[in-house]
Every structure is written in structure tokens, then in C-alpha cells.
Amino acid sequence: MLRNAIACAFAALTLAACDGPIAQPVLTEAQFRQEIVGKTLSNGATTLRIFANGIVGGLGNSGPVVGTWRWEDGRFCRIIASGGPVGDGCQTVLLTGEAVTFIEASGGVGNQTYFLAN
């Protein structure tokens, strides 16, 4: 009886966790521009703004963040410098509620999550 109660409680908690926002890839440049471009992104350590004209600007732990961006093959591609060159890279973008996650092609190394501030 106790075993069944514990199993039911675990199942209920597991299902409740599934009730939150679901990550959706930003599949088109138009969606990216509508949902993310022009808004402030922050993760506590870094604050960024991705501008419609292809510029990225902000402030990070190492000082100013400057660079350019483009949309290529369904991914966000950027060349960034922040206290030194960070480099060129293309990332898949996931949007979950107000959380924006940039996923590196490597599938995990260097992933960054920011939150939309406005």
C-alpha cells in the first residue's frame, strides 16, 4: 500500500514537471527577429542586445561585448569579441518562455542561456 502511494506521488510530481513551457527551436530568421532581436538578454554575468542591423552589443565579465550576427542555414551565427576574440560560431536557438538558449554545434560545450529582459 505504501509502495503504491509513493509510486503515485512520484508519477504525479513527474507529470507536474511536464506542465511548464516546452522548448521550441526558432526555426526561421523571421521568428528570431520577432522574438529576440531588439530585446535585452541577460544571464547575470552578461547582458546582450542583438540588433536588427546585424550588430551585437553588451557587457560581460571581461568588459564590452561587440560583434556581428547573421542568420545562416536555420542557425544564429556570430562573430563576437569580449575582452579578446570569442570567435565565429553558429548556434541553434531554443526559446522556452522567457529563456533563450544558444546551443553550440558540438551539442553542449559552450551552450548559453539568457533571459529576455524586455
C-alpha positions as CSV (number, residue, x, y, z in Angstrom):
1,M,0.0,0.0,0.0
2,L,2.8,2.5,1.0
3,R,4.7,1.4,-2.1
4,N,1.7,2.3,-4.3
5,A,1.2,5.7,-2.6
6,I,4.9,6.5,-3.2
7,A,4.7,5.4,-6.8
8,C,1.6,7.5,-7.4
9,A,3.2,10.6,-5.7
10,F,6.3,10.2,-7.9
11,A,4.2,9.9,-11.0
12,A,2.2,13.0,-10.1
13,L,5.3,15.0,-9.5
14,T,6.8,13.8,-12.8
15,L,3.7,14.8,-14.7
16,A,3.5,18.2,-13.0
17,A,7.1,18.9,-14.1
18,C,6.0,18.4,-17.7
19,D,3.4,21.1,-17.4
20,G,5.8,24.0,-17.9
21,P,6.8,25.7,-21.2
22,I,8.2,23.5,-23.9
23,A,11.4,24.5,-25.6
24,Q,10.8,25.4,-29.2
25,P,13.5,25.9,-31.8
26,V,13.5,29.2,-33.5
27,L,13.3,27.7,-37.0
28,T,13.2,30.9,-39.1
29,E,15.0,34.1,-39.2
30,A,11.6,35.9,-39.1
31,Q,10.8,34.1,-35.8
32,F,14.2,35.0,-34.3
33,R,13.8,38.6,-35.3
34,Q,10.3,38.8,-33.9
35,E,11.0,37.1,-30.6
36,I,14.6,38.0,-29.8
37,V,16.1,40.9,-31.9
38,G,15.9,44.3,-30.2
39,K,15.4,42.8,-26.7
40,T,17.8,42.7,-23.9
41,L,19.2,39.2,-23.0
42,S,20.8,38.7,-19.6
43,N,22.2,35.7,-17.7
44,G,23.5,37.5,-14.7
45,A,27.1,37.6,-15.9
46,T,26.5,39.1,-19.4
47,T,23.9,41.4,-20.8
48,L,23.4,41.5,-24.6
49,R,21.3,43.1,-27.2
50,I,21.0,41.7,-30.7
51,F,20.2,44.5,-33.1
52,A,18.2,44.2,-36.4
53,N,21.1,45.7,-38.4
54,G,23.4,42.7,-37.6
55,I,25.2,44.2,-34.6
56,V,25.6,42.5,-31.2
57,G,26.5,44.7,-28.2
58,G,26.5,44.4,-24.5
59,L,28.6,44.0,-21.3
60,G,30.2,40.8,-19.9
61,N,32.6,39.8,-17.2
62,S,35.5,40.7,-19.4
63,G,34.2,44.1,-20.5
64,P,32.2,45.2,-23.5
65,V,30.8,42.6,-25.8
66,V,30.8,43.6,-29.5
67,G,30.2,41.8,-32.7
68,T,28.1,41.0,-35.7
69,W,25.5,38.4,-36.4
70,R,23.8,36.7,-39.4
71,W,21.2,34.0,-39.9
72,E,22.5,31.1,-41.9
73,D,21.1,27.6,-42.5
74,G,18.5,28.0,-39.8
75,R,21.0,29.0,-37.1
76,F,22.2,32.1,-35.4
77,C,25.8,32.8,-36.5
78,R,28.0,35.4,-34.8
79,I,31.5,36.9,-34.6
80,I,32.0,38.2,-31.1
81,A,34.8,39.8,-29.1
82,S,34.6,40.3,-25.3
83,G,38.0,41.1,-23.7
84,G,39.5,39.3,-26.7
85,P,38.1,37.4,-29.6
86,V,35.5,34.8,-28.8
87,G,35.3,33.8,-32.5
88,D,32.9,32.9,-35.2
89,G,30.2,30.3,-34.5
90,C,26.7,29.2,-35.4
91,Q,24.2,28.1,-32.9
92,T,20.7,26.6,-32.8
93,V,18.4,28.8,-30.7
94,L,15.8,27.4,-28.4
95,L,13.1,29.6,-26.8
96,T,11.3,28.4,-23.6
97,G,9.1,31.0,-22.2
98,E,11.4,33.9,-21.5
99,A,14.6,31.7,-21.6
100,V,16.7,31.8,-24.8
101,T,19.3,29.1,-25.2
102,F,22.1,29.2,-27.8
103,I,23.2,25.7,-28.5
104,E,26.7,25.1,-30.0
105,A,27.1,22.7,-32.9
106,S,29.1,20.5,-30.5
107,G,25.8,19.7,-28.8
108,G,26.7,21.0,-25.3
109,V,30.1,22.6,-24.9
110,G,29.6,26.4,-24.7
111,N,25.8,26.5,-24.6
112,Q,24.5,29.7,-23.1
113,T,21.1,30.5,-21.7
114,Y,19.9,34.1,-21.4
115,F,16.6,35.6,-20.2
116,L,14.6,38.2,-22.1
117,A,14.5,41.4,-20.1
118,N,12.2,43.4,-22.4
